[in-house]
Amino acid sequence: MDPGSGRTVPIEHPNSPVARRHALRDGVAIVPAAMPSQANVVSLRMPLALYGIAGIDEIHDSVIEAQAISKGDGIKGRAHHVVDSQGASRIGRYGWKADIATLKDMVANAFANELGITSATASREAGAQPIEQSSAEIEAVASYLRTLRLPDGAKP
């Protein structure tokens, strides 16, 4: 974090922008991930539950755009326009910064960034040793997430 401005600054490090607690060495051994020496802020993140996540794809772009207007309280948002894996411009719906357009793209991105498994949809950083994954497995996980519902009696 920049001490003058208080803004976060990127760290040129293999674990940046999110440092992992563990890493795979040679695809086999699990070792503690190295924390960059420049890091002076640690923030724990709680991932969202995936129940009903496919419903986000069903929200029309105009509904998202309508929420980006000022409501008189001085706060105004903006929709994040991104290019999906098919090359179409869409509003981002997934990821920490709404930088992923569709559920299938989110799954492919998670395979690449969290597991190191790349596909035609998502690739990993240069220098990484990718494990190729067919789009059938990505579609299978996306299909599973589309059908995932809250257990009976559970509250969202």
C-alpha positions as CSV (number, residue, x, y, z in Angstrom):
1,M,0.0,0.0,0.0
2,D,1.3,3.4,-0.9
3,P,1.8,5.2,2.4
4,G,1.2,8.6,0.9
5,S,-2.0,8.0,-1.1
6,G,-3.3,4.9,0.8
7,R,-3.9,3.2,-2.5
8,T,-2.8,-0.4,-3.2
9,V,0.0,-0.7,-5.7
10,P,0.7,-3.9,-7.7
11,I,3.7,-6.0,-6.7
12,E,5.6,-7.7,-9.4
13,H,5.6,-11.2,-7.9
14,P,4.2,-14.6,-9.0
15,N,1.6,-14.5,-6.2
16,S,0.4,-11.0,-7.0
17,P,-2.3,-9.6,-6.9
18,V,-3.6,-12.2,-4.4
19,A,-1.0,-14.1,-2.5
20,R,-2.0,-17.7,-1.9
21,R,-1.3,-19.5,1.4
22,H,0.0,-22.6,-0.5
23,A,1.5,-23.4,-3.8
24,L,2.2,-26.4,-5.9
25,R,5.8,-27.2,-6.7
26,D,6.2,-29.2,-9.9
27,G,2.5,-29.9,-9.8
28,V,2.9,-32.3,-6.9
29,A,4.3,-31.0,-3.6
30,I,2.2,-28.5,-1.6
31,V,4.5,-25.8,-0.1
32,P,3.8,-22.6,1.7
33,A,3.5,-19.7,-0.8
34,A,6.2,-17.0,-0.5
35,M,4.8,-13.7,0.7
36,P,6.4,-10.8,-1.3
37,S,8.7,-8.8,0.9
38,Q,7.2,-5.6,-0.4
39,A,3.7,-6.5,0.9
40,N,2.7,-4.4,3.9
41,V,-1.1,-5.2,3.9
42,V,-2.8,-8.5,4.4
43,S,-6.5,-8.8,3.7
44,L,-8.4,-12.1,4.3
45,R,-11.3,-12.7,1.8
46,M,-14.4,-14.7,2.4
47,P,-15.6,-16.3,-0.9
48,L,-19.3,-16.0,-1.7
49,A,-21.5,-19.1,-1.6
50,L,-22.3,-20.5,-5.1
51,Y,-26.0,-21.4,-4.4
52,G,-28.1,-19.8,-7.2
53,I,-25.1,-18.1,-8.8
54,A,-26.4,-18.8,-12.3
55,G,-29.2,-16.4,-11.7
56,I,-26.7,-13.6,-12.2
57,D,-26.5,-14.5,-15.9
58,E,-30.2,-13.9,-16.2
59,I,-30.1,-10.2,-15.0
60,H,-30.6,-8.0,-18.1
61,D,-27.8,-5.5,-18.8
62,S,-30.3,-2.6,-18.6
63,V,-31.2,-3.6,-15.0
64,I,-27.5,-3.4,-14.0
65,E,-27.0,-0.1,-15.9
66,A,-30.1,1.3,-14.1
67,Q,-28.5,0.7,-10.7
68,A,-25.4,2.7,-11.7
69,I,-27.2,6.0,-11.5
70,S,-26.9,8.5,-8.6
71,K,-29.7,8.1,-6.1
72,G,-29.2,11.6,-4.6
73,D,-26.8,10.4,-1.9
74,G,-23.6,11.3,-3.7
75,I,-22.9,7.7,-4.6
76,K,-22.8,6.6,-8.2
77,G,-21.7,3.3,-9.6
78,R,-20.8,2.2,-13.1
79,A,-21.2,-1.1,-14.9
80,H,-17.9,-2.8,-15.9
81,H,-18.0,-3.5,-19.6
82,V,-15.8,-6.5,-20.5
83,V,-15.2,-8.7,-23.5
84,D,-16.4,-12.3,-23.0
85,S,-14.6,-15.5,-24.2
86,Q,-16.7,-15.3,-27.5
87,G,-15.4,-11.7,-28.2
88,A,-18.7,-10.0,-27.4
89,S,-18.8,-6.8,-25.3
90,R,-20.9,-7.5,-22.2
91,I,-21.4,-6.2,-18.6
92,G,-19.2,-8.1,-16.2
93,R,-21.0,-10.0,-13.6
94,Y,-18.5,-12.3,-11.8
95,G,-15.2,-11.9,-10.1
96,W,-14.0,-9.5,-7.4
97,K,-14.3,-6.5,-9.8
98,A,-17.1,-7.8,-12.1
99,D,-14.4,-8.5,-14.7
100,I,-15.9,-11.8,-16.0
101,A,-19.0,-11.8,-18.1
102,T,-20.5,-15.3,-17.9
103,L,-20.7,-18.2,-15.5
104,K,-18.8,-20.4,-17.9
105,D,-16.0,-17.8,-18.2
106,M,-15.9,-17.6,-14.4
107,V,-15.4,-21.4,-14.1
108,A,-12.6,-21.3,-16.8
109,N,-11.0,-18.4,-15.0
110,A,-11.1,-20.2,-11.6
111,F,-9.6,-23.4,-13.2
112,A,-6.8,-21.3,-14.6
113,N,-6.0,-19.0,-11.7
114,E,-6.9,-21.2,-8.7
115,L,-5.9,-24.6,-10.0
116,G,-3.5,-23.8,-12.8
117,I,-5.6,-25.7,-15.3
118,T,-5.8,-23.8,-18.6
119,S,-8.2,-24.1,-21.5
120,A,-9.0,-22.4,-24.7
121,T,-11.3,-20.1,-22.7
122,A,-8.7,-19.0,-20.0
123,S,-4.9,-19.2,-20.0
124,R,-2.5,-18.7,-17.2
125,E,0.4,-16.2,-16.8
126,A,3.5,-16.5,-19.0
127,G,6.1,-18.9,-17.6
128,A,3.5,-21.2,-15.9
129,Q,3.4,-24.9,-16.7
130,P,-0.2,-25.3,-17.7
131,I,-2.2,-28.5,-17.6
132,E,-4.6,-28.4,-20.5
133,Q,-8.3,-28.9,-19.8
134,S,-11.0,-29.5,-22.3
135,S,-14.0,-27.3,-22.4
136,A,-16.2,-30.3,-21.6
137,E,-15.1,-30.3,-17.9
138,I,-15.5,-26.6,-17.7
139,E,-19.0,-26.9,-19.1
140,A,-19.8,-29.7,-16.7
141,V,-18.8,-27.6,-13.7
142,A,-20.8,-24.6,-15.1
143,S,-23.8,-26.9,-15.6
144,Y,-23.5,-28.1,-12.0
145,L,-23.4,-24.5,-10.7
146,R,-26.5,-23.7,-12.8
147,T,-28.5,-26.4,-11.0
148,L,-27.1,-25.7,-7.5
149,R,-29.9,-24.7,-5.1
150,L,-30.0,-23.9,-1.4
151,P,-30.7,-27.0,0.7
152,D,-34.3,-27.3,2.0
153,G,-34.8,-25.1,5.0
154,A,-31.6,-23.1,4.5
155,K,-31.8,-19.3,4.4
156,P,-29.8,-17.3,1.8
